[in-house]
């Protein structure tokens, strides 16, 4: 019986490692391609040998489209939007859970129903609104349309509903005002959820392509994802080694955020699922 369990455990680990390898293989191959010259990207049959042109390739990818500026733009947009989203989601969920006012469930349902609208439906009216505000080709246009988050509001609402009533009553007896209760009790209890939502929203905003492409005109306001596309149009022949280098560069910031917040993300996920 013990040997059978041991064999099952070994088989499970082998399956997991094979699955991880299959999932990571495209990324590994992209890294390998980014270290080769242009001729080395078309070798047949494909192999996993690293090239010797890594420094040259990454330098060219960085300078060709001013990648530093694009990364800064993406970072500003992703961080600003994620922080504001979390603040608004917390405030909205706090109001819905701990305050009684007429029509609060209707208001919450209306907010949540915005998730059902497909993205293409919102692009044209949002663009017209940004144009009316004279915000085209600015950070305002890149961030403001994404400040509200029905998903974040729903997640914090579900978490706040799990807060014991005894804790709420104790805070009220101690003379805590609503904002004091939010600041000193609810937010400290919500750090794992805040970290998990920040990670999700950061990656989501970092990977935005269509809206920044539509709302920005100048290269100074482009974001990193558009930079990868710009690398594909700099010559008559796509230099896939440089394109892969650009893709790997744009992957690094969200990977760093993931490594920093991975524990918080896992704990927040476990807390939300209750497992």
LINHU-V420594 format. One record per backbone hydrogen bond with DSSP energy under -1.0 kcal/mol. NH is the residue of the N-H (numbers start at 1). CO is the residue of the C=O. E is the energy in kcal/mol with one decimal. If there is no record, write none. Layout:
nh=NH co=CO e=E
nh=NH co=CO e=E
This chain:
nh=5 co=1 e=-2.1
nh=6 co=2 e=-2.2
nh=7 co=3 e=-2.5
nh=8 co=4 e=-2.2
nh=9 co=5 e=-2.3
nh=10 co=6 e=-2.4
nh=11 co=7 e=-2.6
nh=12 co=8 e=-2.3
nh=13 co=9 e=-2.3
nh=14 co=10 e=-2.5
nh=15 co=11 e=-2.3
nh=16 co=12 e=-2.3
nh=17 co=13 e=-2.5
nh=18 co=14 e=-2.4
nh=19 co=15 e=-2.3
nh=20 co=16 e=-2.6
nh=21 co=17 e=-2.3
nh=22 co=18 e=-2.4
nh=23 co=19 e=-2.4
nh=24 co=20 e=-2.6
nh=25 co=21 e=-1.4
nh=28 co=24 e=-2.8
nh=29 co=25 e=-2.8
nh=30 co=26 e=-2.0
nh=31 co=27 e=-2.2
nh=32 co=28 e=-2.2
nh=33 co=29 e=-2.7
nh=34 co=30 e=-1.9
nh=35 co=32 e=-1.4
nh=36 co=33 e=-1.6
nh=41 co=38 e=-1.1
nh=42 co=39 e=-1.3
nh=53 co=35 e=-2.9
nh=57 co=53 e=-2.7
nh=58 co=54 e=-2.8
nh=59 co=55 e=-2.1
nh=60 co=56 e=-2.0
nh=61 co=57 e=-2.3
nh=62 co=58 e=-2.0
nh=63 co=59 e=-2.1
nh=64 co=60 e=-2.4
nh=67 co=62 e=-2.4
nh=70 co=66 e=-1.6
nh=71 co=67 e=-2.5
nh=72 co=68 e=-2.0
nh=73 co=69 e=-2.3
nh=74 co=70 e=-2.5
nh=75 co=71 e=-2.6
nh=76 co=72 e=-2.7
nh=77 co=73 e=-2.5
nh=78 co=74 e=-2.9
nh=79 co=75 e=-2.6
nh=80 co=76 e=-2.3
nh=81 co=77 e=-2.2
nh=82 co=78 e=-2.0
nh=83 co=79 e=-2.5
nh=84 co=80 e=-2.4
nh=85 co=81 e=-2.5
nh=86 co=82 e=-2.1
nh=87 co=83 e=-2.2
nh=88 co=84 e=-2.7
nh=89 co=85 e=-2.5
nh=90 co=86 e=-2.5
nh=91 co=87 e=-2.3
nh=92 co=88 e=-2.7
nh=93 co=89 e=-2.6
nh=94 co=90 e=-2.6
nh=95 co=91 e=-2.1
nh=96 co=92 e=-2.2
nh=97 co=93 e=-2.2
nh=98 co=94 e=-2.4
nh=99 co=95 e=-1.1
nh=104 co=101 e=-1.5
nh=107 co=103 e=-2.5
nh=108 co=104 e=-2.4
nh=109 co=105 e=-2.4
nh=110 co=106 e=-2.3
nh=111 co=107 e=-2.2
nh=112 co=108 e=-2.5
nh=113 co=109 e=-2.2
nh=115 co=112 e=-1.5
nh=116 co=113 e=-1.7
nh=117 co=114 e=-1.1
nh=122 co=119 e=-1.1
nh=126 co=122 e=-1.8
nh=127 co=123 e=-2.6
nh=128 co=124 e=-2.4
nh=129 co=125 e=-2.0
nh=130 co=126 e=-2.5
nh=131 co=127 e=-2.4
nh=132 co=128 e=-2.1
nh=133 co=129 e=-1.8
nh=135 co=130 e=-3.0
nh=137 co=215 e=-2.5
nh=142 co=138 e=-1.3
nh=143 co=139 e=-1.5
nh=144 co=140 e=-2.5
nh=146 co=143 e=-1.9
nh=147 co=144 e=-1.8
nh=153 co=149 e=-1.8
nh=154 co=150 e=-2.4
nh=155 co=151 e=-2.5
nh=156 co=152 e=-2.5
nh=157 co=153 e=-2.2
nh=158 co=154 e=-2.4
nh=159 co=155 e=-1.9
nh=160 co=156 e=-3.0
nh=161 co=157 e=-1.8
nh=162 co=159 e=-1.4
nh=163 co=160 e=-1.3
nh=168 co=164 e=-1.3
nh=169 co=165 e=-2.8
nh=170 co=166 e=-2.5
nh=171 co=167 e=-2.1
nh=172 co=168 e=-2.0
nh=173 co=169 e=-2.5
nh=174 co=170 e=-2.0
nh=175 co=172 e=-1.1
nh=176 co=171 e=-2.6
nh=181 co=177 e=-2.8
nh=182 co=178 e=-2.2
nh=183 co=179 e=-2.6
nh=184 co=180 e=-3.0
nh=185 co=181 e=-1.6
nh=186 co=181 e=-2.0
nh=187 co=182 e=-2.5
nh=189 co=185 e=-1.5
nh=190 co=186 e=-1.1
nh=194 co=190 e=-2.9
nh=195 co=191 e=-2.9
nh=196 co=192 e=-2.3
nh=197 co=193 e=-2.6
nh=198 co=194 e=-2.7
nh=199 co=195 e=-2.1
nh=200 co=196 e=-2.1
nh=201 co=197 e=-2.8
nh=202 co=198 e=-2.7
nh=203 co=199 e=-2.3
nh=204 co=200 e=-2.2
nh=205 co=201 e=-2.8
nh=206 co=202 e=-2.5
nh=207 co=203 e=-1.6
nh=208 co=205 e=-1.3
nh=213 co=209 e=-1.9
nh=214 co=210 e=-1.9
nh=215 co=211 e=-2.7
nh=216 co=212 e=-1.4
nh=221 co=218 e=-1.1
nh=227 co=223 e=-1.5
nh=228 co=224 e=-1.4
nh=229 co=225 e=-1.2
nh=230 co=226 e=-2.3
nh=231 co=227 e=-1.6
nh=233 co=230 e=-1.2
nh=240 co=238 e=-1.3
nh=243 co=239 e=-2.2
nh=244 co=240 e=-2.6
nh=245 co=241 e=-1.6
nh=246 co=242 e=-2.4
nh=247 co=243 e=-2.3
nh=248 co=244 e=-2.3
nh=249 co=245 e=-2.2
nh=250 co=246 e=-2.2
nh=255 co=251 e=-1.6
nh=256 co=252 e=-2.4
nh=257 co=253 e=-2.2
nh=258 co=254 e=-2.3
nh=259 co=255 e=-2.4
nh=260 co=256 e=-2.1
nh=261 co=257 e=-2.3
nh=265 co=261 e=-3.0
nh=266 co=262 e=-2.4
nh=267 co=263 e=-2.5
nh=268 co=264 e=-2.6
nh=269 co=265 e=-2.4
nh=270 co=266 e=-2.6
nh=271 co=267 e=-2.3
nh=272 co=268 e=-2.1
nh=273 co=269 e=-2.2
nh=274 co=270 e=-1.5
nh=275 co=270 e=-1.2
